[in-house]
Amino acid sequence: MTERLTNGVGVEMGELRGTHVPVLLERCLELLAPALGRPGRTVHVDATLGLAGHAEAVLTAHPDTVLIGLDRDTEALAHARVRLARFADRIHLEHAVYDELPEVLDRLGYPAVDGVLFDLGVSSLQLDAPDRGFAYAQDAPLDMRMDQTRGVTAEEVVNTYSHPDLARLLRVYGEEKFAGKIASAIIRERERARITSSARLAELVRESIPAPARRTGGHPAKRTFQALRIEVNRELAVLETALPAALDKLTVGGRMVVLSYHSLEDRLTKHALADRVRSKGPVDLPVELPGSGPTFRLLSRGAELPGEAEVAANPRAASVRLRAAERLDPEAAQQGRTDRERYRRRVKAMHQPGTGSPGSVTDPASAPGDGIGTDEEGEGT
Ligand SMILES: C[S@@+](CC[C@H](N)C(=O)[O-])C[C@H]1O[C@@H](n2cnc3c(N)ncnc32)[C@H](O)[C@@H]1O
């Protein structure tokens, strides 16, 4: 169903509610519920507020939860403010890049939080806007800044970077096989005339890619546009700082959920979580050295993917990867280590000649989980 809304400053919001479907919404709510549903006031950070689809559902499900919503896009914030108007007494909506979360929390007077959601990438508002330049399928000025109040535009990147810099960013951020060819075409074209439109760039990319390769892997300009967007918004550098900072702010039992839409984001997320779920102490010690135990446990097994029905209903969910983790009570983490050691010793003893049959050993998968073994482990909810 669609609804027409105005944002309170007279800007027509059109049919946003009908066109924007929050990704993996039920799963996000399920993962956050044990943290946000605890007695008393709980605090949730939506680090990528967007059109506030996830935020609205969290606020509805948890009447005692305070929401801190961040977005670097002022237009998204204006829309979110209208959508969340009925929760005005328990929301703080902040124009901020998510690596500024610690400063925002300090300013608002929240030393710790119970839930954090990152729903990365661009919103449907940004993708569909005819004037933002994110979409290769629409002609628009080459902007691509999520925060239009500051920073360099894609037009500046395309028209000023050297060939090696352009090729590197296309290869690394776009995982583009034809990065060198595309960079050469860009340089040739801009010597003729400044490249200012997304349609011209998309056409240049299409012409640079050999015909057989154009037929696979979606639109030929998809990877170039992704690379430019990441560069313009410094997306990976910001995310790399933001994830550990957000994890540090979680209370014991607090939970973080991350939705990534390409492998570079997912890899950073995986590593940020892996760093917290592993013991840093010596493997053979039966007890955890103080401060060396895991501080989080994974809630997702590897990266969770969307179901077929969700992708059919919402094609933007197709590339999503979900990872989630919960902050451990340090004493429970210690106990987990002890249990695991006991289990390991039992297994070892059973494999010694004359001490019993390995067949009687429990399946290793049912060993007491401590989140240390592999960063692909998870324990569900
Ligand atoms: C996929 S949308 C979020 C959609 C939202 N979960 C919903 O249900 O409506 C991502 C949003 O995050 C914002 N964003 C992306 N990177 C950001 C960053 N580094 N700091 C703050 N906001 C960011 C974008 O401007 C965009 O509005």
The ligand as an ORCA input file, in Angstrom:
! r2SCAN-3c Opt
* xyz 0 1
  C      19.919      1.127      2.566
  S      19.539      2.696      3.213
  C      18.787      2.337      4.757
  C      17.345      2.009      4.666
  C      16.662      1.878      6.011
  N      17.145      0.739      6.758
  C      15.165      1.818      5.868
  O      14.554      0.829      6.283
  O      14.576      2.744      5.335
  C      21.094      3.289      3.709
  C      21.094      4.688      4.281
  O      22.317      4.832      4.964
  C      22.849      6.111      4.709
  N      24.295      5.979      4.842
  C      25.131      5.290      4.049
  N      26.388      5.405      4.500
  C      26.330      6.158      5.601
  C      27.307      6.626      6.524
  N      28.596      6.324      6.371
  N      26.909      7.366      7.581
  C      25.587      7.662      7.748
  N      24.620      7.282      6.899
  C      24.989      6.531      5.845
  C      22.415      6.447      3.317
  O      22.385      7.850      3.145
  C      21.041      5.792      3.250
  O      20.036      6.711      3.567
*
